[in-house]
Amino acid sequence: MVRTYREVANENLLRTAEDAMSRVIDHWGDLPPSMNDAVEQFRTQLEAAIDSVEFVKRALDREVPENDCRDGPP
């Protein structure tokens, strides 16, 4: 599957936000719907902020080479 740097960046940032919230409320297990809604709103705002800077948008729209597809930072 072809992925862009944008997708990788968004996935990593969202995973970080979700992990942080889950640690705070780990006794609940899954995040409650209101927090899932907040994560979705954060994702939308993050994408809008990224797209507002044209050179960043162009860089993130490039495809990630197959050998560079990782689940997270090294």
DSSP file (Angstrom, degrees, kcal/mol; ACC not computed):
  #  RESIDUE AA STRUCTURE BP1 BP2  ACC     N-H-->O    O-->H-N    N-H-->O    O-->H-N    TCO  KAPPA ALPHA  PHI   PSI    X-CA   Y-CA   Z-CA
    1    1 A M              0   0    0      0, 0.0     2,-0.4     0, 0.0     0, 0.0   0.000 360.0 360.0 360.0 131.2    0.0    0.0    0.0
    2    2 A V        -     0   0    0     61,-0.0     2,-0.3    63,-0.0    61,-0.0  -0.666 360.0-177.2 -81.7 129.4    1.4    3.4   -1.0
    3    3 A R        -     0   0    0     61,-0.5    61,-3.6    -2,-0.4     2,-0.2  -0.905  17.1-135.1-125.7 155.2    1.4    5.9    1.9
    4    4 A T  B  >  -A   63   0A   0     -2,-0.3     4,-1.9    59,-0.3    59,-0.2  -0.677  27.9-113.1-103.7 162.6    2.4    9.5    2.2
    5    5 A Y  H  > S+     0   0    0     57,-2.0     4,-2.9    55,-0.4     5,-0.2   0.836 118.1  61.9 -60.8 -31.1    4.5   11.2    4.8
    6    6 A R  H  > S+     0   0    0     54,-2.7     4,-2.9    56,-0.3     5,-0.2   0.933 103.9  47.0 -59.1 -47.3    1.3   13.1    5.8
    7    7 A E  H  > S+     0   0    0     53,-0.3     4,-2.6     1,-0.2    -2,-0.2   0.913 113.4  48.0 -62.7 -42.9   -0.4    9.8    6.7
    8    8 A V  H  X S+     0   0    0     -4,-1.9     4,-2.3     2,-0.2    -2,-0.2   0.929 113.8  47.1 -63.7 -45.7    2.6    8.6    8.7
    9    9 A A  H  X S+     0   0    0     -4,-2.9     4,-2.6     2,-0.2     5,-0.2   0.931 113.7  47.7 -62.8 -46.1    2.8   11.9   10.5
   10   10 A N  H  X S+     0   0    0     -4,-2.9     4,-2.8    -5,-0.2     5,-0.3   0.925 111.9  49.8 -61.8 -44.9   -0.9   12.0   11.3
   11   11 A E  H  X S+     0   0    0     -4,-2.6     4,-2.5    -5,-0.2    -1,-0.2   0.919 113.2  46.4 -60.3 -44.1   -0.9    8.4   12.5
   12   12 A N  H  X S+     0   0    0     -4,-2.3     4,-2.1     2,-0.2    -1,-0.2   0.910 114.2  46.8 -67.0 -42.1    2.1    9.0   14.8
   13   13 A L  H  X S+     0   0    0     -4,-2.6     4,-2.3     2,-0.2    -2,-0.2   0.918 114.9  46.3 -66.4 -42.7    0.7   12.2   16.2
   14   14 A L  H  X S+     0   0    0     -4,-2.8     4,-3.0    -5,-0.2     5,-0.2   0.903 110.6  52.7 -66.1 -40.2   -2.7   10.7   16.8
   15   15 A R  H  X S+     0   0    0     -4,-2.5     4,-2.7    -5,-0.3    -1,-0.2   0.908 109.7  49.9 -61.1 -40.9   -1.2    7.6   18.4
   16   16 A T  H  X S+     0   0    0     -4,-2.1     4,-2.3     2,-0.2    -2,-0.2   0.930 112.9  45.7 -62.8 -46.0    0.7    9.8   20.8
   17   17 A A  H  X S+     0   0    0     -4,-2.3     4,-2.3     2,-0.2    -2,-0.2   0.922 115.0  47.1 -64.1 -44.1   -2.4   11.8   21.7
   18   18 A E  H  X S+     0   0    0     -4,-3.0     4,-2.7     1,-0.2    -2,-0.2   0.907 111.9  50.6 -64.6 -41.6   -4.5    8.7   22.2
   19   19 A D  H  X S+     0   0    0     -4,-2.7     4,-2.3    -5,-0.2    -1,-0.2   0.913 110.3  49.9 -62.0 -42.7   -1.7    7.0   24.2
   20   20 A A  H  X S+     0   0    0     -4,-2.3     4,-1.6     1,-0.2    -2,-0.2   0.929 113.5  45.0 -63.1 -45.0   -1.4   10.0   26.5
   21   21 A M  H  X S+     0   0    0     -4,-2.3     4,-1.8     1,-0.2    -1,-0.2   0.899 111.7  53.1 -66.2 -39.1   -5.2   10.2   27.1
   22   22 A S  H  < S+     0   0    0     -4,-2.7    -1,-0.2     1,-0.2     6,-0.2   0.881 106.7  52.4 -64.1 -37.5   -5.3    6.4   27.6
   23   23 A R  H >< S+     0   0    0     -4,-2.3     3,-0.8     1,-0.2    -1,-0.2   0.889 108.7  50.6 -64.9 -37.9   -2.6    6.6   30.3
   24   24 A V  H 3< S+     0   0    0     -4,-1.6    -1,-0.2     1,-0.2    -2,-0.2   0.873 126.9  24.5 -67.3 -35.7   -4.5    9.2   32.1
   25   25 A I  T >< S+     0   0    0     -4,-1.8     3,-3.0     1,-0.1     4,-0.5  -0.070  77.3 138.0-119.2  33.6   -7.7    7.2   32.1
   26   26 A D  G X   +     0   0    0     -3,-0.8     3,-0.8     1,-0.3    -1,-0.1   0.705  64.8  69.2 -60.0 -19.4   -6.3    3.7   31.8
   27   27 A H  G 3  S+     0   0    0      1,-0.2    -1,-0.3    -3,-0.2     3,-0.1   0.670  96.7  55.4 -70.9 -13.8   -8.8    2.4   34.4
   28   28 A W  G <  S-     0   0    0     -3,-3.0     2,-0.9     1,-0.3    -1,-0.2   0.624  93.4-152.7 -88.3 -15.2  -11.6    3.1   31.7
   29   29 A G    <   +     0   0    0     -3,-0.8    -1,-0.3    -4,-0.5    -4,-0.1  -0.712  69.6  37.7  78.8-109.4   -9.9    0.9   29.1
   30   30 A D  S    S-     0   0    0     -2,-0.9     0, 0.0     1,-0.1     0, 0.0  -0.346 100.5 -95.4 -71.7 155.6  -11.0    2.5   25.8
   31   31 A L        -     0   0    0      1,-0.1    -1,-0.1     2,-0.1    -9,-0.1  -0.454  43.9-108.8 -68.3 143.1  -11.4    6.2   25.5
   32   32 A P    >>  -     0   0    0      0, 0.0     4,-2.0     0, 0.0     3,-1.0  -0.337  33.6-103.4 -67.9 157.9  -14.9    7.5   26.1
   33   33 A P  H 3> S+     0   0    0      0, 0.0     4,-2.5     0, 0.0     5,-0.2   0.843 120.1  57.8 -52.8 -38.5  -16.8    8.8   23.0
   34   34 A S  H 3> S+     0   0    0      1,-0.2     4,-1.7     2,-0.2     5,-0.1   0.875 108.6  46.0 -63.5 -35.3  -16.3   12.4   24.0
   35   35 A M  H <> S+     0   0    0     -3,-1.0     4,-2.3     2,-0.2    -1,-0.2   0.869 109.9  53.5 -74.9 -35.9  -12.5   11.9   24.0
   36   36 A N  H  X S+     0   0    0     -4,-2.0     4,-2.1     2,-0.2    -2,-0.2   0.901 108.9  50.6 -61.6 -38.8  -12.6   10.1   20.7
   37   37 A D  H  X S+     0   0    0     -4,-2.5     4,-2.3    -5,-0.2    -2,-0.2   0.897 108.9  51.3 -63.4 -39.9  -14.5   13.1   19.3
   38   38 A A  H  X S+     0   0    0     -4,-1.7     4,-2.4     2,-0.2    -2,-0.2   0.885 108.6  51.2 -64.9 -38.6  -11.8   15.4   20.6
   39   39 A V  H  X S+     0   0    0     -4,-2.3     4,-2.4     2,-0.2    -1,-0.2   0.913 110.4  49.2 -63.9 -42.4   -9.1   13.3   18.9
   40   40 A E  H  X S+     0   0    0     -4,-2.1     4,-2.2     2,-0.2    -2,-0.2   0.901 111.0  49.4 -64.2 -40.8  -11.0   13.5   15.6
   41   41 A Q  H  X S+     0   0    0     -4,-2.3     4,-2.5     2,-0.2    -2,-0.2   0.907 110.2  51.3 -63.9 -41.4  -11.3   17.3   16.0
   42   42 A F  H  X S+     0   0    0     -4,-2.4     4,-2.8     2,-0.2    -2,-0.2   0.914 108.6  51.7 -59.8 -44.2   -7.6   17.5   16.8
   43   43 A R  H  X S+     0   0    0     -4,-2.4     4,-2.5     2,-0.2    -2,-0.2   0.922 110.7  47.8 -59.3 -45.5   -6.8   15.5   13.6
   44   44 A T  H  X S+     0   0    0     -4,-2.2     4,-2.0     1,-0.2    -2,-0.2   0.919 114.2  45.8 -63.0 -44.9   -8.9   17.8   11.5
   45   45 A Q  H  X S+     0   0    0     -4,-2.5     4,-2.3     2,-0.2    -1,-0.2   0.879 111.4  53.0 -66.9 -37.9   -7.3   20.9   13.0
   46   46 A L  H  X S+     0   0    0     -4,-2.8     4,-2.6     2,-0.2    -2,-0.2   0.930 109.3  48.4 -62.4 -46.2   -3.8   19.4   12.6
   47   47 A E  H  X S+     0   0    0     -4,-2.5     4,-2.6     1,-0.2    -2,-0.2   0.903 111.5  50.2 -62.0 -40.9   -4.4   18.7    8.9
   48   48 A A  H  X S+     0   0    0     -4,-2.0     4,-1.1     2,-0.2    -1,-0.2   0.901 111.2  48.9 -64.1 -40.8   -5.7   22.2    8.3
   49   49 A A  H  < S+     0   0    0     -4,-2.3     4,-0.4     2,-0.2     3,-0.3   0.912 112.7  47.9 -65.2 -42.2   -2.7   23.7   10.1
   50   50 A I  H >< S+     0   0    0     -4,-2.6     3,-1.4     1,-0.2     7,-0.4   0.930 111.1  50.5 -63.2 -45.4   -0.3   21.5    8.0
   51   51 A D  H 3< S+     0   0    0     -4,-2.6    -1,-0.2     1,-0.3    -2,-0.2   0.701  97.1  69.5 -68.5 -18.5   -2.1   22.4    4.8
   52   52 A S  T 3< S+     0   0    0     -4,-1.1     2,-0.7    -3,-0.3    -1,-0.3   0.670  91.1  65.3 -74.5 -14.5   -1.9   26.1    5.5
   53   53 A V  S X> S-     0   0    0     -3,-1.4     4,-2.5    -4,-0.4     3,-0.6  -0.899  76.9-159.7-109.2 102.8    1.9   26.0    5.0
   54   54 A E  H 3> S+     0   0    0     -2,-0.7     4,-2.6     1,-0.3     5,-0.2   0.846  85.9  49.2 -56.8 -44.7    2.3   25.2    1.3
   55   55 A F  H 3> S+     0   0    0      1,-0.2     4,-1.9     2,-0.2    -1,-0.3   0.856 113.2  48.6 -68.4 -31.1    5.9   23.8    1.4
   56   56 A V  H <> S+     0   0    0     -3,-0.6     4,-2.7     2,-0.2    -1,-0.2   0.912 110.2  52.1 -69.5 -42.1    5.0   21.5    4.3
   57   57 A K  H  X S+     0   0    0     -4,-2.5     4,-1.5    -7,-0.4    -2,-0.2   0.930 110.8  47.4 -58.4 -46.7    1.9   20.4    2.5
   58   58 A R  H  < S+     0   0    0     -4,-2.6     4,-0.4     1,-0.2    -1,-0.2   0.905 112.7  49.3 -63.0 -41.3    4.0   19.5   -0.6
   59   59 A A  H >< S+     0   0    0     -4,-1.9     3,-1.0     1,-0.2   -54,-0.3   0.914 112.6  46.4 -65.3 -42.2    6.6   17.7    1.4
   60   60 A L  H 3< S+     0   0    0     -4,-2.7   -54,-2.7     1,-0.2   -55,-0.4   0.723 102.5  64.7 -75.4 -19.9    4.1   15.6    3.3
   61   61 A D  T 3< S+     0   0    0     -4,-1.5    -1,-0.2    -5,-0.2    -2,-0.2   0.582  80.5 106.0 -78.3  -8.6    2.1   14.7    0.2
   62   62 A R  S <  S-     0   0    0     -3,-1.0   -57,-2.0    -4,-0.4   -56,-0.3  -0.381  80.8-104.8 -68.7 150.4    5.1   12.8   -1.1
   63   63 A E  B     -A    4   0A   0    -59,-0.2   -59,-0.3   -58,-0.1    -1,-0.1  -0.505  28.9-121.7 -75.2 143.7    4.9    9.0   -1.1
   64   64 A V        -     0   0    0    -61,-3.6   -61,-0.5    -2,-0.2     5,-0.1  -0.740  31.3-114.8 -83.4 126.8    6.9    7.2    1.6
   65   65 A P    >   -     0   0    0      0, 0.0     3,-2.3     0, 0.0     4,-0.3  -0.320  25.2-115.6 -60.0 146.0    9.4    4.7    0.1
   66   66 A E  G >  S+     0   0    0      1,-0.3     3,-1.4     2,-0.2    -2,-0.0   0.866 115.9  53.6 -51.3 -42.2    8.5    1.1    0.9
   67   67 A N  G 3  S+     0   0    0      1,-0.3    -1,-0.3     3,-0.0    -3,-0.0   0.554 106.7  54.2 -74.4  -5.0   11.8    0.6    2.9
   68   68 A D  G <  S+     0   0    0     -3,-2.3     2,-0.8     2,-0.0    -1,-0.3   0.330  76.2 114.4-108.3   5.0   10.9    3.7    5.0
   69   69 A C    <   +     0   0    0     -3,-1.4     2,-0.3    -4,-0.3    -3,-0.0  -0.681  40.8 159.7 -80.2 110.2    7.4    2.6    6.1
   70   70 A R        -     0   0    0     -2,-0.8    -2,-0.0     1,-0.1    -3,-0.0  -0.887  48.5-127.9-127.3 160.0    7.7    2.1    9.8
   71   71 A D  S    S-     0   0    0     -2,-0.3    -1,-0.1     1,-0.1    -2,-0.0   0.699  85.2 -22.4 -78.8 -19.3    5.1    2.0   12.6
   72   72 A G  S    S-     0   0    0     -3,-0.0    -1,-0.1     1,-0.0   -60,-0.0  -0.953  91.9 -41.7-170.1-174.5    6.8    4.6   14.6
   73   73 A P              0   0    0      0, 0.0    -2,-0.1     0, 0.0    -1,-0.0  -0.250 360.0 360.0 -65.2 155.5   10.0    6.4   15.4
   74   74 A P              0   0    0      0, 0.0     0, 0.0     0, 0.0     0, 0.0   0.501 360.0 360.0 -63.7 360.0   13.2    4.3   15.7
